[in-house]
Amino acid sequence: MKNNELIVFTMSCKCCDDKQNILVDKDKASKLEKIKNKIICDKCIESRRKNVNY
């Protein structure tokens, strides 16, 4: 069986700088590291939806 070590990964929203810690394995952490500057939190997504004019 494969031994996957879990690490704490801190994500921060690019809009409001809100931080959230999640537990991920090393493979997932390396993938998240590549996109961490593009992550937007749920609060910012909801506020953007409310501000869109159709």
All heavy atoms as TSV, in Angstrom:
chain	resi	resn	atom	element	x	y	z
A	1	MET	N	N	0.840	-1.184	0.000
A	1	MET	CA	C	0.000	0.000	0.000
A	1	MET	C	C	0.881	1.242	0.000
A	1	MET	O	O	1.898	1.304	0.656
A	1	MET	CB	C	-0.908	-0.017	1.231
A	1	MET	CG	C	-1.910	1.082	1.250
A	1	MET	SD	S	-3.076	0.820	2.629
A	1	MET	CE	C	-4.107	2.210	2.367
A	2	LYS	N	N	0.464	2.238	-0.730
A	2	LYS	CA	C	1.215	3.472	-0.877
A	2	LYS	C	C	1.079	4.335	0.379
A	2	LYS	O	O	-0.010	4.505	0.912
A	2	LYS	CB	C	0.662	4.212	-2.089
A	2	LYS	CG	C	1.572	5.238	-2.659
A	2	LYS	CD	C	0.961	5.759	-3.946
A	2	LYS	CE	C	1.817	6.834	-4.547
A	2	LYS	NZ	N	1.228	7.377	-5.744
A	3	ASN	N	N	2.173	4.893	0.840
A	3	ASN	CA	C	2.152	5.739	2.029
A	3	ASN	C	C	2.052	7.199	1.599
A	3	ASN	O	O	3.039	7.795	1.176
A	3	ASN	CB	C	3.430	5.506	2.857
A	3	ASN	CG	C	3.406	6.278	4.158
A	3	ASN	OD1	O	2.417	6.886	4.507
A	3	ASN	ND2	N	4.516	6.240	4.861
A	4	ASN	N	N	0.853	7.775	1.659
A	4	ASN	CA	C	0.640	9.171	1.303
A	4	ASN	C	C	0.681	10.034	2.547
A	4	ASN	O	O	-0.172	9.920	3.415
A	4	ASN	CB	C	-0.713	9.365	0.597
A	4	ASN	CG	C	-0.691	8.802	-0.802
A	4	ASN	OD1	O	0.365	8.698	-1.410
A	4	ASN	ND2	N	-1.837	8.435	-1.308
A	5	GLU	N	N	1.675	10.868	2.615
A	5	GLU	CA	C	1.823	11.763	3.750
A	5	GLU	C	C	0.948	12.997	3.530
A	5	GLU	O	O	0.979	13.601	2.469
A	5	GLU	CB	C	3.286	12.188	3.877
A	5	GLU	CG	C	3.569	13.045	5.067
A	5	GLU	CD	C	5.027	13.432	5.135
A	5	GLU	OE1	O	5.883	12.684	4.631
A	5	GLU	OE2	O	5.305	14.506	5.688
A	6	LEU	N	N	0.163	13.365	4.534
A	6	LEU	CA	C	-0.678	14.549	4.437
A	6	LEU	C	C	0.076	15.757	4.965
A	6	LEU	O	O	0.793	15.673	5.954
A	6	LEU	CB	C	-1.964	14.359	5.248
A	6	LEU	CG	C	-2.929	13.307	4.734
A	6	LEU	CD1	C	-4.122	13.194	5.669
A	6	LEU	CD2	C	-3.393	13.621	3.330
A	7	ILE	N	N	-0.106	16.875	4.288
A	7	ILE	CA	C	0.495	18.129	4.735
A	7	ILE	C	C	-0.582	19.204	4.760
A	7	ILE	O	O	-1.612	19.092	4.103
A	7	ILE	CB	C	1.670	18.557	3.833
A	7	ILE	CG1	C	1.220	18.772	2.385
A	7	ILE	CG2	C	2.806	17.565	3.893
A	7	ILE	CD1	C	2.275	19.369	1.497
A	8	VAL	N	N	-0.335	20.250	5.526
A	8	VAL	CA	C	-1.261	21.378	5.607
A	8	VAL	C	C	-0.892	22.358	4.500
A	8	VAL	O	O	0.241	22.818	4.410
A	8	VAL	CB	C	-1.193	22.079	6.979
A	8	VAL	CG1	C	-2.097	23.298	7.004
A	8	VAL	CG2	C	-1.572	21.114	8.080
A	9	PHE	N	N	-1.861	22.682	3.659
A	9	PHE	CA	C	-1.665	23.638	2.569
A	9	PHE	C	C	-2.511	24.862	2.869
A	9	PHE	O	O	-3.706	24.748	3.135
A	9	PHE	CB	C	-2.082	23.015	1.230
A	9	PHE	CG	C	-1.778	23.873	0.039
A	9	PHE	CD1	C	-0.521	23.869	-0.528
A	9	PHE	CD2	C	-2.757	24.691	-0.507
A	9	PHE	CE1	C	-0.242	24.656	-1.626
A	9	PHE	CE2	C	-2.490	25.473	-1.597
A	9	PHE	CZ	C	-1.223	25.466	-2.166
A	10	THR	N	N	-1.914	26.036	2.863
A	10	THR	CA	C	-2.631	27.276	3.126
A	10	THR	C	C	-2.971	27.948	1.806
A	10	THR	O	O	-2.077	28.283	1.031
A	10	THR	CB	C	-1.789	28.228	3.994
A	10	THR	OG1	O	-1.447	27.558	5.201
A	10	THR	CG2	C	-2.555	29.492	4.314
A	11	MET	N	N	-4.270	28.110	1.585
A	11	MET	CA	C	-4.729	28.811	0.388
A	11	MET	C	C	-5.157	30.207	0.799
A	11	MET	O	O	-5.728	30.399	1.863
A	11	MET	CB	C	-5.927	28.104	-0.231
A	11	MET	CG	C	-5.648	26.718	-0.702
A	11	MET	SD	S	-7.017	25.972	-1.612
A	11	MET	CE	C	-8.391	26.196	-0.532
A	12	SER	N	N	-4.883	31.187	-0.061
A	12	SER	CA	C	-5.373	32.534	0.214
A	12	SER	C	C	-6.061	33.073	-1.030
A	12	SER	O	O	-5.610	32.859	-2.157
A	12	SER	CB	C	-4.238	33.457	0.647
A	12	SER	OG	O	-3.259	33.544	-0.336
A	13	CYS	N	N	-7.158	33.760	-0.793
A	13	CYS	CA	C	-7.954	34.328	-1.877
A	13	CYS	C	C	-7.179	35.479	-2.519
A	13	CYS	O	O	-6.601	36.305	-1.821
A	13	CYS	CB	C	-9.285	34.826	-1.320
A	13	CYS	SG	S	-10.320	35.644	-2.549
A	14	LYS	N	N	-7.181	35.529	-3.857
A	14	LYS	CA	C	-6.449	36.592	-4.537
A	14	LYS	C	C	-7.174	37.936	-4.440
A	14	LYS	O	O	-6.565	38.975	-4.651
A	14	LYS	CB	C	-6.190	36.230	-5.995
A	14	LYS	CG	C	-7.403	36.280	-6.895
A	14	LYS	CD	C	-7.009	36.020	-8.324
A	14	LYS	CE	C	-8.169	36.305	-9.251
A	14	LYS	NZ	N	-7.796	36.191	-10.641
A	15	CYS	N	N	-8.453	37.932	-4.079
A	15	CYS	CA	C	-9.216	39.177	-3.996
A	15	CYS	C	C	-9.196	39.796	-2.602
A	15	CYS	O	O	-8.902	40.965	-2.445
A	15	CYS	CB	C	-10.662	38.930	-4.408
A	15	CYS	SG	S	-10.823	38.394	-6.108
A	16	CYS	N	N	-9.510	38.994	-1.588
A	16	CYS	CA	C	-9.667	39.548	-0.241
A	16	CYS	C	C	-8.605	39.066	0.740
A	16	CYS	O	O	-8.592	39.454	1.888
A	16	CYS	CB	C	-11.048	39.220	0.314
A	16	CYS	SG	S	-11.282	37.475	0.694
A	17	ASP	N	N	-7.690	38.204	0.300
A	17	ASP	CA	C	-6.597	37.677	1.123
A	17	ASP	C	C	-7.092	36.860	2.312
A	17	ASP	O	O	-6.390	36.716	3.301
A	17	ASP	CB	C	-5.670	38.801	1.585
A	17	ASP	CG	C	-4.280	38.290	1.898
A	17	ASP	OD1	O	-3.856	37.302	1.255
A	17	ASP	OD2	O	-3.623	38.848	2.786
A	18	ASP	N	N	-8.295	36.309	2.219
A	18	ASP	CA	C	-8.814	35.393	3.232
A	18	ASP	C	C	-8.033	34.087	3.131
A	18	ASP	O	O	-7.792	33.595	2.041
A	18	ASP	CB	C	-10.306	35.157	2.988
A	18	ASP	CG	C	-10.963	34.355	4.082
A	18	ASP	OD1	O	-10.467	34.406	5.218
A	18	ASP	OD2	O	-11.979	33.694	3.800
A	19	LYS	N	N	-7.610	33.538	4.261
A	19	LYS	CA	C	-6.786	32.333	4.251
A	19	LYS	C	C	-7.559	31.131	4.785
A	19	LYS	O	O	-8.386	31.261	5.672
A	19	LYS	CB	C	-5.531	32.547	5.095
A	19	LYS	CG	C	-4.582	33.537	4.464
A	19	LYS	CD	C	-3.336	33.688	5.269
A	19	LYS	CE	C	-2.308	34.581	4.662
A	19	LYS	NZ	N	-2.707	35.680	3.910
A	20	GLN	N	N	-7.269	29.965	4.218
A	20	GLN	CA	C	-7.899	28.723	4.646
A	20	GLN	C	C	-6.858	27.613	4.569
A	20	GLN	O	O	-6.118	27.493	3.593
A	20	GLN	CB	C	-9.073	28.403	3.725
A	20	GLN	CG	C	-9.798	27.150	4.087
A	20	GLN	CD	C	-10.992	26.908	3.182
A	20	GLN	OE1	O	-11.281	27.675	2.284
A	20	GLN	NE2	N	-11.682	25.820	3.422
A	21	ASN	N	N	-6.789	26.788	5.621
A	21	ASN	CA	C	-5.874	25.658	5.656
A	21	ASN	C	C	-6.629	24.383	5.317
A	21	ASN	O	O	-7.712	24.153	5.825
A	21	ASN	CB	C	-5.244	25.509	7.044
A	21	ASN	CG	C	-4.339	26.657	7.371
A	21	ASN	OD1	O	-3.675	27.198	6.507
A	21	ASN	ND2	N	-4.310	27.039	8.631
A	22	ILE	N	N	-6.027	23.558	4.468
A	22	ILE	CA	C	-6.613	22.269	4.120
A	22	ILE	C	C	-5.531	21.192	4.206
A	22	ILE	O	O	-4.344	21.478	4.040
A	22	ILE	CB	C	-7.256	22.267	2.715
A	22	ILE	CG1	C	-6.224	22.630	1.636
A	22	ILE	CG2	C	-8.444	23.192	2.649
A	22	ILE	CD1	C	-6.732	22.460	0.226
A	23	LEU	N	N	-5.944	19.963	4.475
A	23	LEU	CA	C	-5.027	18.821	4.484
A	23	LEU	C	C	-5.054	18.157	3.115
A	23	LEU	O	O	-6.122	17.805	2.617
A	23	LEU	CB	C	-5.448	17.798	5.534
A	23	LEU	CG	C	-5.089	18.089	6.969
A	23	LEU	CD1	C	-5.687	17.018	7.875
A	23	LEU	CD2	C	-3.591	18.140	7.146
A	24	VAL	N	N	-3.890	18.014	2.505
A	24	VAL	CA	C	-3.789	17.369	1.194
A	24	VAL	C	C	-2.562	16.475	1.174
A	24	VAL	O	O	-1.642	16.654	1.971
A	24	VAL	CB	C	-3.699	18.402	0.043
A	24	VAL	CG1	C	-4.975	19.182	-0.094
A	24	VAL	CG2	C	-2.523	19.330	0.225
A	25	ASP	N	N	-2.548	15.530	0.237
A	25	ASP	CA	C	-1.333	14.724	0.080
A	25	ASP	C	C	-0.321	15.529	-0.748
A	25	ASP	O	O	-0.635	16.573	-1.310
A	25	ASP	CB	C	-1.630	13.363	-0.538
A	25	ASP	CG	C	-2.242	13.450	-1.921
A	25	ASP	OD1	O	-1.962	14.416	-2.652
A	25	ASP	OD2	O	-2.997	12.538	-2.277
A	26	LYS	N	N	0.904	15.040	-0.805
A	26	LYS	CA	C	1.986	15.794	-1.459
A	26	LYS	C	C	1.726	16.028	-2.940
A	26	LYS	O	O	2.053	17.086	-3.468
A	26	LYS	CB	C	3.316	15.078	-1.266
A	26	LYS	CG	C	3.866	15.210	0.111
A	26	LYS	CD	C	5.256	14.609	0.183
A	26	LYS	CE	C	5.856	14.854	1.549
A	26	LYS	NZ	N	7.235	14.364	1.632
A	27	ASP	N	N	1.131	15.048	-3.626
A	27	ASP	CA	C	0.849	15.202	-5.057
A	27	ASP	C	C	-0.147	16.331	-5.299
A	27	ASP	O	O	0.029	17.163	-6.185
A	27	ASP	CB	C	0.307	13.906	-5.646
A	27	ASP	CG	C	1.343	12.794	-5.627
A	27	ASP	OD1	O	2.556	13.102	-5.670
A	27	ASP	OD2	O	0.932	11.625	-5.560
A	28	LYS	N	N	-1.208	16.348	-4.502
A	28	LYS	CA	C	-2.224	17.393	-4.638
A	28	LYS	C	C	-1.650	18.762	-4.289
A	28	LYS	O	O	-1.971	19.761	-4.924
A	28	LYS	CB	C	-3.414	17.054	-3.734
A	28	LYS	CG	C	-4.601	17.925	-3.944
A	28	LYS	CD	C	-5.242	17.659	-5.278
A	28	LYS	CE	C	-6.655	18.174	-5.269
A	28	LYS	NZ	N	-7.302	17.950	-6.552
A	29	ALA	N	N	-0.779	18.810	-3.267
A	29	ALA	CA	C	-0.172	20.081	-2.861
A	29	ALA	C	C	0.671	20.674	-3.983
A	29	ALA	O	O	0.646	21.886	-4.204
A	29	ALA	CB	C	0.669	19.886	-1.609
A	30	SER	N	N	1.387	19.838	-4.700
A	30	SER	CA	C	2.205	20.359	-5.800
A	30	SER	C	C	1.329	20.909	-6.927
A	30	SER	O	O	1.676	21.901	-7.561
A	30	SER	CB	C	3.150	19.292	-6.330
A	30	SER	OG	O	2.443	18.239	-6.917
A	31	LYS	N	N	0.174	20.285	-7.158
A	31	LYS	CA	C	-0.758	20.798	-8.167
A	31	LYS	C	C	-1.385	22.108	-7.719
A	31	LYS	O	O	-1.542	23.040	-8.505
A	31	LYS	CB	C	-1.849	19.767	-8.449
A	31	LYS	CG	C	-1.335	18.540	-9.158
A	31	LYS	CD	C	-2.417	17.513	-9.343
A	31	LYS	CE	C	-1.861	16.252	-9.973
A	31	LYS	NZ	N	-2.872	15.203	-10.090
A	32	LEU	N	N	-1.751	22.195	-6.427
A	32	LEU	CA	C	-2.341	23.429	-5.908
A	32	LEU	C	C	-1.332	24.568	-5.894
A	32	LEU	O	O	-1.695	25.723	-6.079
A	32	LEU	CB	C	-2.889	23.201	-4.489
A	32	LEU	CG	C	-4.163	22.380	-4.386
A	32	LEU	CD1	C	-4.470	22.065	-2.929
A	32	LEU	CD2	C	-5.324	23.123	-5.015
A	33	GLU	N	N	-0.082	24.254	-5.675
A	33	GLU	CA	C	0.974	25.271	-5.653
A	33	GLU	C	C	1.039	26.026	-6.983
A	33	GLU	O	O	1.283	27.224	-7.024
A	33	GLU	CB	C	2.316	24.612	-5.348
A	33	GLU	CG	C	3.437	25.560	-5.091
A	33	GLU	CD	C	3.297	26.334	-3.799
A	33	GLU	OE1	O	2.794	25.760	-2.814
A	33	GLU	OE2	O	3.676	27.516	-3.783
A	34	LYS	N	N	0.774	25.313	-8.079
A	34	LYS	CA	C	0.831	25.921	-9.406
A	34	LYS	C	C	-0.294	26.923	-9.636
A	34	LYS	O	O	-0.143	27.858	-10.421
A	34	LYS	CB	C	0.781	24.838	-10.477
A	34	LYS	CG	C	1.996	23.949	-10.479
A	34	LYS	CD	C	1.857	22.847	-11.500
A	34	LYS	CE	C	3.038	21.903	-11.424
A	34	LYS	NZ	N	2.893	20.763	-12.346
A	35	ILE	N	N	-1.457	26.724	-8.980
A	35	ILE	CA	C	-2.615	27.599	-9.228
A	35	ILE	C	C	-2.979	28.460	-8.027
A	35	ILE	O	O	-4.006	29.129	-8.047
A	35	ILE	CB	C	-3.846	26.782	-9.649
A	35	ILE	CG1	C	-4.303	25.855	-8.526
A	35	ILE	CG2	C	-3.584	26.029	-10.936
A	35	ILE	CD1	C	-5.710	25.359	-8.692
A	36	LYS	N	N	-2.142	28.479	-6.997
A	36	LYS	CA	C	-2.546	29.149	-5.763
A	36	LYS	C	C	-2.759	30.651	-5.921
A	36	LYS	O	O	-3.503	31.245	-5.154
A	36	LYS	CB	C	-1.573	28.863	-4.631
A	36	LYS	CG	C	-0.259	29.581	-4.698
A	36	LYS	CD	C	0.546	29.242	-3.464
A	36	LYS	CE	C	1.797	30.078	-3.397
A	36	LYS	NZ	N	2.555	29.769	-2.215
A	37	ASN	N	N	-2.184	31.281	-6.935
A	37	ASN	CA	C	-2.389	32.711	-7.159
A	37	ASN	C	C	-3.663	33.006	-7.941
A	37	ASN	O	O	-3.981	34.163	-8.208
A	37	ASN	CB	C	-1.186	33.315	-7.884
A	37	ASN	CG	C	0.060	33.264	-7.046
A	37	ASN	OD1	O	-0.001	33.364	-5.824
A	37	ASN	ND2	N	1.193	33.087	-7.690
A	38	LYS	N	N	-4.407	31.970	-8.299
A	38	LYS	CA	C	-5.636	32.132	-9.075
A	38	LYS	C	C	-6.884	31.760	-8.286
A	38	LYS	O	O	-7.975	31.804	-8.813
A	38	LYS	CB	C	-5.563	31.265	-10.331
A	38	LYS	CG	C	-4.416	31.619	-11.243
A	38	LYS	CD	C	-4.328	30.674	-12.407
A	38	LYS	CE	C	-3.118	30.990	-13.255
A	38	LYS	NZ	N	-2.945	30.045	-14.342
A	39	ILE	N	N	-6.728	31.397	-7.007
A	39	ILE	CA	C	-7.835	30.902	-6.192
A	39	ILE	C	C	-8.670	32.069	-5.656
A	39	ILE	O	O	-8.135	33.057	-5.173
A	39	ILE	CB	C	-7.306	30.038	-5.029
A	39	ILE	CG1	C	-6.597	28.810	-5.586
A	39	ILE	CG2	C	-8.429	29.646	-4.079
A	39	ILE	CD1	C	-5.864	27.984	-4.560
A	40	ILE	N	N	-9.989	31.934	-5.752
A	40	ILE	CA	C	-10.924	32.934	-5.232
A	40	ILE	C	C	-11.851	32.239	-4.237
A	40	ILE	O	O	-12.353	31.156	-4.508
A	40	ILE	CB	C	-11.765	33.561	-6.367
A	40	ILE	CG1	C	-10.844	34.220	-7.396
A	40	ILE	CG2	C	-12.751	34.570	-5.815
A	40	ILE	CD1	C	-11.566	34.730	-8.616
A	41	CYS	N	N	-12.083	32.868	-3.082
A	41	CYS	CA	C	-12.910	32.258	-2.039
A	41	CYS	C	C	-14.401	32.346	-2.387
A	41	CYS	O	O	-14.810	33.086	-3.291
A	41	CYS	CB	C	-12.631	32.911	-0.688
A	41	CYS	SG	S	-13.214	34.597	-0.539
A	42	ASP	N	N	-15.202	31.591	-1.659
A	42	ASP	CA	C	-16.647	31.547	-1.904
A	42	ASP	C	C	-17.303	32.908	-1.701
A	42	ASP	O	O	-18.222	33.269	-2.427
A	42	ASP	CB	C	-17.305	30.520	-0.986
A	42	ASP	CG	C	-16.918	29.093	-1.356
A	42	ASP	OD1	O	-16.486	28.873	-2.502
A	42	ASP	OD2	O	-17.036	28.211	-0.495
A	43	LYS	N	N	-16.856	33.670	-0.695
A	43	LYS	CA	C	-17.443	34.996	-0.436
A	43	LYS	C	C	-17.262	35.911	-1.633
A	43	LYS	O	O	-18.195	36.620	-2.026
A	43	LYS	CB	C	-16.800	35.644	0.790
A	43	LYS	CG	C	-17.139	34.986	2.102
A	43	LYS	CD	C	-16.592	35.776	3.271
A	43	LYS	CE	C	-15.085	35.841	3.210
A	43	LYS	NZ	N	-14.464	36.501	4.345
A	44	CYS	N	N	-16.078	35.908	-2.232
A	44	CYS	CA	C	-15.814	36.773	-3.383
A	44	CYS	C	C	-16.587	36.315	-4.617
A	44	CYS	O	O	-17.059	37.141	-5.396
A	44	CYS	CB	C	-14.317	36.814	-3.670
A	44	CYS	SG	S	-13.370	37.658	-2.398
A	45	ILE	N	N	-16.730	35.001	-4.776
A	45	ILE	CA	C	-17.513	34.487	-5.901
A	45	ILE	C	C	-18.963	34.931	-5.772
A	45	ILE	O	O	-19.578	35.391	-6.735
A	45	ILE	CB	C	-17.404	32.942	-5.976
A	45	ILE	CG1	C	-15.995	32.540	-6.389
A	45	ILE	CG2	C	-18.441	32.371	-6.948
A	45	ILE	CD1	C	-15.730	31.051	-6.304
A	46	GLU	N	N	-19.528	34.806	-4.574
A	46	GLU	CA	C	-20.920	35.217	-4.356
A	46	GLU	C	C	-21.097	36.721	-4.572
A	46	GLU	O	O	-22.082	37.141	-5.164
A	46	GLU	CB	C	-21.379	34.829	-2.947
A	46	GLU	CG	C	-21.657	33.359	-2.787
A	46	GLU	CD	C	-22.734	32.858	-3.729
A	46	GLU	OE1	O	-23.776	33.527	-3.895
A	46	GLU	OE2	O	-22.538	31.782	-4.321
A	47	SER	N	N	-20.164	37.530	-4.093
A	47	SER	CA	C	-20.298	38.978	-4.270
A	47	SER	C	C	-20.185	39.355	-5.747
A	47	SER	O	O	-20.852	40.280	-6.202
A	47	SER	CB	C	-19.274	39.737	-3.436
A	47	SER	OG	O	-17.989	39.606	-3.962
A	48	ARG	N	N	-19.371	38.645	-6.495
A	48	ARG	CA	C	-19.281	38.895	-7.940
A	48	ARG	C	C	-20.580	38.534	-8.641
A	48	ARG	O	O	-21.020	39.237	-9.549
A	48	ARG	CB	C	-18.134	38.097	-8.558
A	48	ARG	CG	C	-16.775	38.647	-8.249
A	48	ARG	CD	C	-15.707	37.833	-8.918
A	48	ARG	NE	N	-14.402	38.398	-8.678
A	48	ARG	CZ	C	-13.319	38.082	-9.365
A	48	ARG	NH1	N	-13.379	37.170	-10.316
A	48	ARG	NH2	N	-12.166	38.638	-9.085
A	49	ARG	N	N	-21.210	37.436	-8.221
A	49	ARG	CA	C	-22.486	37.031	-8.835
A	49	ARG	C	C	-23.558	38.071	-8.588
A	49	ARG	O	O	-24.373	38.352	-9.459
A	49	ARG	CB	C	-22.942	35.690	-8.263
A	49	ARG	CG	C	-22.192	34.526	-8.796
A	49	ARG	CD	C	-22.740	33.250	-8.266
A	49	ARG	NE	N	-21.944	32.105	-8.691
A	49	ARG	CZ	C	-21.935	30.930	-8.120
A	49	ARG	NH1	N	-22.714	30.712	-7.071
A	49	ARG	NH2	N	-21.189	29.966	-8.565
A	50	LYS	N	N	-23.564	38.643	-7.395
A	50	LYS	CA	C	-24.583	39.639	-7.063
A	50	LYS	C	C	-24.367	40.953	-7.808
A	50	LYS	O	O	-25.318	41.686	-8.070
A	50	LYS	CB	C	-24.584	39.913	-5.561
A	50	LYS	CG	C	-25.082	38.736	-4.769
A	50	LYS	CD	C	-25.006	39.006	-3.274
A	50	LYS	CE	C	-25.444	37.775	-2.493
A	50	LYS	NZ	N	-25.273	37.954	-1.056
A	51	ASN	N	N	-23.119	41.264	-8.156
A	51	ASN	CA	C	-22.806	42.525	-8.808
A	51	ASN	C	C	-22.869	42.466	-10.335
A	51	ASN	O	O	-22.698	43.479	-10.995
A	51	ASN	CB	C	-21.398	43.004	-8.401
A	51	ASN	CG	C	-21.359	43.405	-6.947
A	51	ASN	OD1	O	-22.349	43.844	-6.386
A	51	ASN	ND2	N	-20.190	43.272	-6.342
A	52	VAL	N	N	-23.155	41.316	-10.890
A	52	VAL	CA	C	-23.218	41.179	-12.355
A	52	VAL	C	C	-24.558	41.698	-12.839
A	52	VAL	O	O	-25.611	41.368	-12.314
A	52	VAL	CB	C	-23.040	39.688	-12.770
A	52	VAL	CG1	C	-23.292	39.523	-14.267
A	52	VAL	CG2	C	-21.653	39.219	-12.412
A	53	ASN	N	N	-24.511	42.559	-13.857
A	53	ASN	CA	C	-25.742	43.100	-14.448
A	53	ASN	C	C	-26.056	42.322	-15.715
A	53	ASN	O	O	-25.245	42.233	-16.626
A	53	ASN	CB	C	-25.569	44.576	-14.799
A	53	ASN	CG	C	-25.405	45.417	-13.553
A	53	ASN	OD1	O	-25.989	45.131	-12.524
A	53	ASN	ND2	N	-24.586	46.443	-13.650
A	54	TYR	N	N	-27.268	41.765	-15.779
A	54	TYR	CA	C	-27.676	41.001	-16.964
A	54	TYR	C	C	-28.470	41.865	-17.886
A	54	TYR	O	O	-29.219	42.666	-17.598
A	54	TYR	CB	C	-28.516	39.786	-16.544
A	54	TYR	CG	C	-27.675	38.743	-15.846
A	54	TYR	CD1	C	-27.676	38.617	-14.463
A	54	TYR	CD2	C	-26.872	37.898	-16.592
A	54	TYR	CE1	C	-26.924	37.653	-13.839
A	54	TYR	CE2	C	-26.100	36.932	-15.976
A	54	TYR	CZ	C	-26.129	36.809	-14.588
A	54	TYR	OH	O	-25.375	35.870	-13.986
